[in-house]
Amino acid sequence: QLQLVESGGGLVHPGGSLKLSCGTSGFASGRYATGWFRQAPGKEREGVSCISKHGSSKIYADSVKGRFIISRDNTKNTVYLKMNNLEPEDTAIYYCGTLTTDEALCPSRLFPEDFGSWGQGTQVTVSS
């Protein structure tokens, strides 16, 4: 049973930082490209970032480019999302998911239907 577990969310002031973690259970994380998505109330789930199987390739949504950094440590079966200079618009539940194909690289555009094994999510709230 493939399962992901997100953690690291919380309440932070605008301009602050958080580091999210995505741990795997039941499989080695290095088998799959992995993405971070987020969903705000009343909105659809949107792609934030994705990292290839071995960490050599990363992509970011325009809205987070230059502020968020995705990384992975396959020895710890964990994918991270470091979020800097957070804005109120970043408030959402953040989810990680694995690419449902064996492609080593992330797709150029991130659609939730191309990912699976979602975790329960972790809430990020940016507010003064």
C-alpha positions as YAML, in Angstrom:
chain: A
units: angstrom
residues:
- id: 1
  name: GLN
  ca: [0.00, 0.00, 0.00]
- id: 2
  name: LEU
  ca: [1.56, 3.23, -1.17]
- id: 3
  name: GLN
  ca: [1.02, 6.09, 1.20]
- id: 4
  name: LEU
  ca: [2.41, 9.57, 1.63]
- id: 5
  name: VAL
  ca: [2.41, 11.61, 4.82]
- id: 6
  name: GLU
  ca: [2.74, 15.39, 4.79]
- id: 7
  name: SER
  ca: [3.89, 17.44, 7.77]
- id: 8
  name: GLY
  ca: [5.37, 20.80, 8.67]
- id: 9
  name: GLY
  ca: [2.44, 23.12, 8.10]
- id: 10
  name: GLY
  ca: [1.38, 25.83, 10.50]
- id: 11
  name: LEU
  ca: [0.52, 29.49, 11.01]
- id: 12
  name: VAL
  ca: [3.09, 32.02, 9.88]
- id: 13
  name: HIS
  ca: [3.19, 35.77, 9.33]
- id: 14
  name: PRO
  ca: [3.59, 37.23, 5.84]
- id: 15
  name: GLY
  ca: [7.24, 37.12, 4.89]
- id: 16
  name: GLY
  ca: [7.89, 34.09, 7.07]
- id: 17
  name: SER
  ca: [9.08, 30.61, 6.14]
- id: 18
  name: LEU
  ca: [8.02, 27.01, 6.58]
- id: 19
  name: LYS
  ca: [9.50, 23.70, 5.50]
- id: 20
  name: LEU
  ca: [7.10, 20.93, 4.56]
- id: 21
  name: SER
  ca: [8.01, 17.26, 4.51]
- id: 22
  name: CYS
  ca: [6.51, 14.42, 2.49]
- id: 23
  name: GLY
  ca: [7.36, 11.00, 3.83]
- id: 24
  name: THR
  ca: [6.62, 7.69, 2.17]
- id: 25
  name: SER
  ca: [5.34, 4.47, 3.63]
- id: 26
  name: GLY
  ca: [5.45, 1.17, 1.86]
- id: 27
  name: PHE
  ca: [7.78, 2.16, -0.96]
- id: 28
  name: ALA
  ca: [11.05, 3.87, -1.68]
- id: 29
  name: SER
  ca: [10.42, 7.49, -2.60]
- id: 30
  name: GLY
  ca: [13.14, 7.43, -5.25]
- id: 31
  name: ARG
  ca: [10.93, 5.26, -7.46]
- id: 32
  name: TYR
  ca: [8.74, 8.19, -8.44]
- id: 33
  name: ALA
  ca: [8.84, 11.80, -9.43]
- id: 34
  name: THR
  ca: [6.97, 13.65, -6.69]
- id: 35
  name: GLY
  ca: [4.91, 16.80, -6.71]
- id: 36
  name: TRP
  ca: [3.54, 19.28, -4.22]
- id: 37
  name: PHE
  ca: [0.05, 20.64, -4.77]
- id: 38
  name: ARG
  ca: [-2.17, 22.96, -2.77]
- id: 39
  name: GLN
  ca: [-5.85, 23.57, -2.42]
- id: 40
  name: ALA
  ca: [-7.39, 26.71, -0.98]
- id: 41
  name: PRO
  ca: [-11.04, 26.84, 0.17]
- id: 42
  name: GLY
  ca: [-13.38, 26.96, -2.79]
- id: 43
  name: LYS
  ca: [-10.59, 26.46, -5.31]
- id: 44
  name: GLU
  ca: [-9.28, 23.54, -7.31]
- id: 45
  name: ARG
  ca: [-6.10, 21.72, -6.39]
- id: 46
  name: GLU
  ca: [-3.16, 23.34, -8.16]
- id: 47
  name: GLY
  ca: [0.40, 22.23, -8.82]
- id: 48
  name: VAL
  ca: [3.12, 24.03, -6.91]
- id: 49
  name: SER
  ca: [6.32, 22.14, -7.64]
- id: 50
  name: CYS
  ca: [7.68, 18.80, -8.77]
- id: 51
  name: ILE
  ca: [11.01, 17.00, -8.45]
- id: 52
  name: SER
  ca: [12.32, 14.18, -10.60]
- id: 53
  name: LYS
  ca: [13.09, 10.70, -9.26]
- id: 54
  name: HIS
  ca: [16.71, 11.44, -8.50]
- id: 55
  name: GLY
  ca: [16.35, 15.14, -7.76]
- id: 56
  name: SER
  ca: [18.16, 16.41, -10.82]
- id: 57
  name: SER
  ca: [15.20, 18.25, -12.32]
- id: 58
  name: LYS
  ca: [12.72, 20.57, -10.60]
- id: 59
  name: ILE
  ca: [9.85, 22.68, -11.80]
- id: 60
  name: TYR
  ca: [7.85, 25.40, -10.09]
- id: 61
  name: ALA
  ca: [4.58, 27.20, -10.64]
- id: 62
  name: ASP
  ca: [5.10, 30.81, -11.62]
- id: 63
  name: SER
  ca: [3.39, 31.96, -8.43]
- id: 64
  name: VAL
  ca: [6.08, 30.38, -6.22]
- id: 65
  name: LYS
  ca: [9.15, 30.58, -8.43]
- id: 66
  name: GLY
  ca: [12.02, 32.23, -6.58]
- id: 67
  name: ARG
  ca: [10.34, 31.72, -3.17]
- id: 68
  name: PHE
  ca: [9.87, 27.94, -2.83]
- id: 69
  name: ILE
  ca: [12.55, 25.26, -3.07]
- id: 70
  name: ILE
  ca: [11.81, 21.58, -3.57]
- id: 71
  name: SER
  ca: [14.35, 18.91, -2.63]
- id: 72
  name: ARG
  ca: [14.50, 15.25, -1.77]
- id: 73
  name: ASP
  ca: [16.58, 12.86, 0.30]
- id: 74
  name: ASN
  ca: [15.98, 9.37, -1.03]
- id: 75
  name: THR
  ca: [18.01, 7.84, 1.80]
- id: 76
  name: LYS
  ca: [15.28, 9.16, 4.11]
- id: 77
  name: ASN
  ca: [12.40, 8.56, 1.67]
- id: 78
  name: THR
  ca: [11.41, 12.20, 2.07]
- id: 79
  name: VAL
  ca: [10.62, 15.10, -0.24]
- id: 80
  name: TYR
  ca: [10.76, 18.64, 1.13]
- id: 81
  name: LEU
  ca: [9.26, 21.98, 0.19]
- id: 82
  name: LYS
  ca: [10.98, 25.00, 1.70]
- id: 83
  name: MET
  ca: [8.68, 27.99, 1.47]
- id: 84
  name: ASN
  ca: [10.17, 31.46, 1.90]
- id: 85
  name: ASN
  ca: [8.67, 34.93, 1.83]
- id: 86
  name: LEU
  ca: [5.20, 33.50, 2.32]
- id: 87
  name: GLU
  ca: [2.18, 35.52, 1.25]
- id: 88
  name: PRO
  ca: [-1.46, 35.33, 2.39]
- id: 89
  name: GLU
  ca: [-2.25, 33.90, -1.07]
- id: 90
  name: ASP
  ca: [-0.16, 30.85, -0.16]
- id: 91
  name: THR
  ca: [-2.72, 29.84, 2.45]
- id: 92
  name: ALA
  ca: [-4.00, 26.37, 1.57]
- id: 93
  name: ILE
  ca: [-3.82, 22.70, 2.41]
- id: 94
  name: TYR
  ca: [-0.64, 21.33, 0.88]
- id: 95
  name: TYR
  ca: [-0.52, 17.80, -0.49]
- id: 96
  name: CYS
  ca: [2.22, 15.69, -2.00]
- id: 97
  name: GLY
  ca: [1.65, 13.05, -4.63]
- id: 98
  name: THR
  ca: [3.69, 10.67, -6.76]
- id: 99
  name: LEU
  ca: [3.62, 10.65, -10.54]
- id: 100
  name: THR
  ca: [1.49, 7.70, -11.63]
- id: 101
  name: THR
  ca: [3.87, 6.71, -14.43]
- id: 102
  name: ASP
  ca: [7.46, 5.48, -14.30]
- id: 103
  name: GLU
  ca: [8.74, 8.64, -15.94]
- id: 104
  name: ALA
  ca: [11.85, 9.85, -14.18]
- id: 105
  name: LEU
  ca: [11.14, 13.48, -14.97]
- id: 106
  name: CYS
  ca: [8.21, 15.67, -14.00]
- id: 107
  name: PRO
  ca: [5.70, 16.71, -16.62]
- id: 108
  name: SER
  ca: [6.03, 20.27, -17.86]
- id: 109
  name: ARG
  ca: [2.61, 21.09, -16.48]
- id: 110
  name: LEU
  ca: [1.30, 19.78, -13.18]
- id: 111
  name: PHE
  ca: [-2.19, 18.31, -13.19]
- id: 112
  name: PRO
  ca: [-3.54, 16.52, -10.10]
- id: 113
  name: GLU
  ca: [-4.93, 13.67, -12.21]
- id: 114
  name: ASP
  ca: [-1.38, 12.67, -13.18]
- id: 115
  name: PHE
  ca: [-0.40, 12.09, -9.54]
- id: 116
  name: GLY
  ca: [-1.59, 9.69, -6.86]
- id: 117
  name: SER
  ca: [-0.96, 8.18, -3.43]
- id: 118
  name: TRP
  ca: [-2.04, 11.46, -1.88]
- id: 119
  name: GLY
  ca: [-1.51, 12.04, 1.79]
- id: 120
  name: GLN
  ca: [-3.94, 13.75, 4.14]
- id: 121
  name: GLY
  ca: [-2.39, 17.16, 3.58]
- id: 122
  name: THR
  ca: [-0.94, 19.77, 5.91]
- id: 123
  name: GLN
  ca: [-2.49, 23.18, 6.52]
- id: 124
  name: VAL
  ca: [-0.47, 26.30, 5.81]
- id: 125
  name: THR
  ca: [-1.93, 29.60, 6.97]
- id: 126
  name: VAL
  ca: [-0.24, 32.91, 6.25]
- id: 127
  name: SER
  ca: [-1.78, 35.72, 8.22]
- id: 128
  name: SER
  ca: [-0.81, 38.74, 10.25]
...
